[in-house]
Amino acid sequence: MSKKVIVIGGGIVGLSTAYYLLKEGHQVTVIDKSDFTTGASYVNAGYLTPSHFISLAAPGMITKGIQWMFNAASPFYVKPRLESEFLKWTWAFKKSATALKVEKSIPVIKNINLLSRDLYEEMKASNEFDFHYERKGLLMAYKTDKAGEAEWKVGQRANIEGLGAKHLSKEEVEKLEPNTNIDVKGAVYYDCDAHTTPSDFMPQLLQYLKNQGIEILAKEEVKDIEISNQTISKVITDKREIIADEFVLAAGSWSPLLSKKIGLNLLIQAGKGYRINVAREIGITIPTILMEAKVAVTPMTGFTRFAGTMEVGGINHTINPVRVNAIAQAGENYYKGLKITAKEKSDVQCGLRPCSPDGVPFIGKSTKCTNLTIASGHAMMGWSLGPATGKLVSEIISNKKTSLDLTPFHPDRKF
């Protein structure tokens, strides 16, 4: 049965949700307070990463976070705040950062990444889109034996999980990237990963939805949600009131502000990331993470992107030049002869990634509300998991058997 569905949020998760709801025959409206051309869905590394099956809340991250807290150029930074939501999130993160919990989350994170990569490939193979998609894998490049040994443990687990990883010598890395002067000791190569250009795909997806009759409400903000008997009756924006059968909350880092309206306390913190684009030929052809610096390098359509940092410091778009310089410096340290110009650094942008405490997104319906589906908390994997999340949400709303068991993603789960 066709339903009227309101999707709150116009990033990759929201638009993917609209896409799959459309395929199921539903009438969809997407609302976003932006003009649909900005945000974390445009400011990311463009990675599709089955290789990233280890949760952000891994053992040792608390210790690293405390060490990095006092370094303005560090790749992971948590700004201490005496806000109750932040303190609850931090405590939940700490409880999630155990070997047992990370082990339980490995198949969960792996399987949703594989599903999403396959869905990207389906869309690429269809005649609906013509976007940049390459399956060239991912290099985890390191300068120190310590980093190499740690990553190879992950690589060995990847092989057990059927993902395919190889430990490459310095010479083998140089052979893979002959047009760069990459200065590393070696790398772990994952052939399961792919990459895209977000600024290529997002406008195509948005235009496709418009062409198919999806209502797109840009520069419109949801101000309130009216609920009665655990059912949303309408949403109130700064321009109108909208009634629908079903609602989807895919507002990224802003999701907790709206979930409170229905009495649901979503533990999500915004993690700021930066990107620098180098729009000239610099010879990089394979997506690479510079391990010690935690910087992601992606060859995209028309430019190479350097992206990095996870700065958990609330909702703000303040650019920290120290972090920008650290990303540029990392690129120059790993690729000898590369110089990132002041102009390229000045064109930096940042995006806010919605981080759950355990590194697993929230996907599903809360017991607090019968007609609201949550789709948020994807952290650094929002781009990678967008299509899978959209597919799962459409299956929930269409009362179909879901492609994955949604128990680990439940919005009401305890940490």
Long-range contacts (C-beta under 8 A, 24 or more apart in sequence): 2-26, 2-27, 3-27, 3-244, 3-245, 3-246, 3-397, 4-29, 4-243, 4-244, 4-245, 4-246, 5-29, 5-244, 5-245, 5-246, 5-247, 5-248, 5-397, 6-31, 6-235, 6-242, 6-244, 6-246, 6-247, 6-248, 7-31, 7-247, 7-248, 7-250, 8-32, 8-222, 8-235, 8-247, 8-248, 8-249, 8-250, 8-251, 8-258, 9-248, 9-249, 9-250, 9-251, 9-252, 9-254, 9-255, 9-375, 9-376, 10-34, 10-36, 10-206, 10-216, 10-218, 11-39, 11-40, 11-41, 11-250, 11-252, 11-382, 11-386, 12-41, 12-198, 12-202, 12-205, 12-382, 12-383, 12-386, 13-250, 13-252, 13-375, 13-376, 13-378, 13-382, 13-385, 13-386, 13-389, 13-390, 14-248, 14-250, 14-251, 14-375, 15-202, 15-205, 15-206, 15-209, 15-386, 15-390, 16-205, 16-386, 16-387, 16-389, 16-390, 16-391, 17-248, 17-250, 17-375, 17-389, 17-390, 17-393, 17-394, 18-209, 18-214, 18-390, 19-205, 19-208, 19-209, 19-387, 19-390, 20-387, 20-390, 20-391, 20-393, 20-394, 21-390, 21-393, 21-394, 21-397, 21-398, 22-209, 22-212, 22-214, 23-394, 24-394, 24-397, 24-398, 24-400, 26-246, 26-394, 26-397, 26-398, 28-209, 28-214, 28-215, 29-214, 29-215, 29-216, 29-217, 29-242, 29-244, 30-209, 30-214, 30-215, 30-216, 30-217, 31-217, 31-220, 31-222, 31-235, 31-237, 31-242, 32-217, 32-218, 32-219, 32-220, 33-219, 33-220, 33-221, 33-222, 34-218, 34-219, 35-218, 35-219, 36-202, 36-206, 36-216, 36-218, 37-202, 37-203, 39-252, 39-351, 39-352, 40-252, 40-253, 40-273, 40-351, 40-352, 40-353, 40-382, 41-198, 41-202, 41-351, 41-382, 41-383, 41-386, 42-198, 42-199, 42-202, 42-349, 42-351, 43-198, 43-273, 43-274, 43-275, 43-307, 43-349, 43-350, 43-351, 44-198, 44-273, 44-275, 44-307, 44-351, 44-353, 44-380, 44-382, 44-383, 45-195, 45-275, 45-287, 45-296, 45-298, 45-305, 45-307, 45-383, 46-195, 46-196, 46-197, 46-198, 46-298, 46-300, 46-305, 46-383, 47-138, 47-193, 47-194, 47-195, 47-287, 47-296, 47-298, 47-383, 47-384, 48-113, 48-116, 48-117, 48-120, 48-193, 48-194, 48-195, 48-196, 48-383, 48-384, 49-113, 49-138, 49-193, 49-381, 49-384, 50-110, 50-113, 50-114, 50-117, 50-163, 50-190, 50-192, 50-193, 51-138, 51-140, 51-154, 51-158, 51-163, 51-165, 51-190, 51-192, 51-193, 52-109, 52-113, 52-380, 52-381, 52-384, 53-106, 53-107, 53-109, 53-110, 53-113, 53-157, 53-158, 53-161, 53-163, 54-102, 54-106, 54-109, 54-154, 55-96, 55-101, 55-102, 55-105, 55-109, 55-358, 55-359, 55-360, 56-310, 56-355, 56-359, 56-379, 56-380, 57-93, 57-96, 57-97, 57-101, 57-102, 57-357, 57-358, 57-359, 58-97, 58-102, 58-359, 59-97, 59-98, 59-99, 59-102, 60-97, 61-93, 61-97, 62-93, 62-94, 62-97, 72-320, 72-322, 72-323, 73-322, 73-323, 73-325, 73-326, 74-326, 75-293, 75-294, 75-295, 75-308, 75-309, 75-310, 75-326, 76-294, 76-309, 76-310, 77-309, 77-310, 77-311, 77-312, 77-313, 78-312, 78-313, 79-311, 79-312, 79-313, 79-314, 81-313, 81-314, 83-314, 85-256, 85-265, 85-267, 85-269, 86-269, 86-314, 88-265, 88-267, 89-267, 89-268, 89-269, 89-357, 91-415, 92-267, 92-357, 92-358, 92-415, 93-357, 93-358, 95-357, 95-415, 96-357, 96-358, 96-359, 96-415, 101-358, 104-408, 105-358, 105-359, 105-360, 105-408, 106-157, 106-161, 107-161, 108-360, 108-408, 108-409, 109-359, 109-360, 109-381, 110-161, 110-163, 111-404, 112-361, 112-385, 112-388, 112-389, 112-404, 113-381, 113-384, 113-385, 113-388, 114-192, 115-388, 115-391, 115-403, 115-404, 116-384, 116-385, 116-386, 116-387, 116-388, 116-389, 117-192, 117-193, 117-194, 117-384, 119-387, 119-388, 119-391, 120-194, 120-196, 120-387, 121-194, 123-387, 128-208, 129-201, 129-204, 129-205, 129-208, 130-204, 131-196, 131-197, 131-200, 131-201, 131-204, 132-196, 132-197, 132-200, 132-201, 132-300, 132-301, 133-194, 133-195, 133-196, 134-194, 134-195, 134-196, 135-193, 135-194, 136-193, 136-194, 136-195, 136-285, 136-286, 136-287, 137-189, 137-190, 137-191, 137-192, 137-193, 137-286, 137-287, 138-189, 138-190, 138-193, 138-195, 138-286, 138-287, 138-288, 138-289, 139-168, 139-173, 139-176, 139-187, 139-188, 139-189, 139-286, 139-287, 139-288, 139-289, 140-187, 140-188, 140-189, 140-190, 140-288, 140-289, 140-291, 141-173, 141-182, 141-184, 141-186, 141-187, 141-288, 141-289, 141-290, 141-291, 141-334, 142-184, 142-185, 142-186, 142-187, 142-188, 142-291, 142-292, 143-183, 143-184, 143-185, 143-291, 143-292, 143-334, 144-185, 144-292, 145-185, 147-291, 147-292, 148-185, 148-186, 148-188, 148-291, 151-188, 151-291, 152-188, 154-188, 155-188, 155-190, 158-190, 158-192, 163-190, 163-192, 164-190, 164-191, 164-192, 165-189, 165-190, 165-191, 166-191, 176-286, 177-283, 177-284, 177-285, 177-286, 177-288, 179-283, 179-284, 179-285, 180-282, 180-283, 180-284, 180-335, 180-338, 181-335, 181-336, 181-337, 182-288, 182-334, 182-335, 182-336, 183-333, 183-334, 183-335, 183-336, 184-334, 187-288, 193-287, 195-287, 195-298, 195-299, 195-300, 196-300, 196-383, 197-300, 197-301, 197-302, 198-383, 199-300, 200-300, 200-301, 222-251, 222-258, 224-261, 225-258, 225-261, 225-262, 227-261, 227-262, 227-369, 230-368, 230-369, 230-370, 231-369, 231-370, 231-371, 232-262, 232-369, 232-371, 232-372, 245-371, 246-371, 246-372, 246-373, 246-397, 247-371, 247-372, 247-373, 248-372, 248-373, 248-375, 248-393, 248-397, 249-372, 249-373, 249-374, 249-375, 249-376, 250-375, 250-376, 250-389, 250-393, 251-376, 252-352, 252-353, 252-354, 252-376, 252-382, 253-315, 253-352, 253-353, 253-354, 254-315, 255-354, 255-362, 255-374, 255-376, 255-377, 259-366, 259-374, 262-366, 262-368, 262-369, 262-372, 263-368, 264-366, 264-368, 264-369, 264-374, 264-411, 264-412, 266-362, 266-374, 266-376, 266-377, 266-411, 267-356, 267-357, 267-415, 268-354, 268-355, 268-356, 268-362, 268-376, 268-377, 269-312, 269-314, 269-354, 269-355, 270-312, 270-313, 270-314, 270-315, 270-352, 270-353, 270-354, 270-355, 271-310, 271-311, 271-312, 271-352, 271-353, 271-354, 271-355, 271-379, 271-380, 272-309, 272-310, 272-311, 272-312, 272-313, 272-316, 272-317, 272-350, 272-351, 272-352, 272-353, 273-307, 273-308, 273-309, 273-310, 273-311, 273-350, 273-351, 273-352, 273-353, 273-380, 274-307, 274-308, 274-309, 274-319, 274-323, 274-324, 274-327, 274-348, 274-349, 274-350, 275-305, 275-306, 275-307, 275-348, 275-349, 275-350, 275-351, 276-305, 276-306, 276-307, 276-324, 276-327, 276-328, 276-331, 276-340, 276-344, 276-345, 276-347, 276-348, 277-303, 277-304, 277-305, 277-306, 277-344, 277-347, 278-303, 278-304, 278-305, 278-306, 278-340, 278-344, 279-303, 279-344, 282-335, 282-338, 284-335, 288-334, 290-330, 290-331, 290-333, 290-334, 293-326, 293-327, 293-330, 293-333, 293-334, 295-327, 295-330, 295-331, 295-334, 297-331, 306-330, 306-331, 306-340, 310-353, 310-355, 310-380, 312-355, 315-352, 317-350, 317-352, 319-348, 319-350, 324-348, 353-378, 353-379, 353-380, 353-382, 354-378, 354-379, 354-382, 355-379, 357-415, 358-415, 360-408, 360-409, 361-385, 361-389, 361-409, 362-409, 362-410, 362-411, 363-389, 363-392, 363-393, 363-406, 363-409, 363-411, 364-396, 364-406, 364-409, 364-410, 364-411, 365-396, 365-411, 366-411, 366-412, 367-412, 368-412, 373-397, 374-411
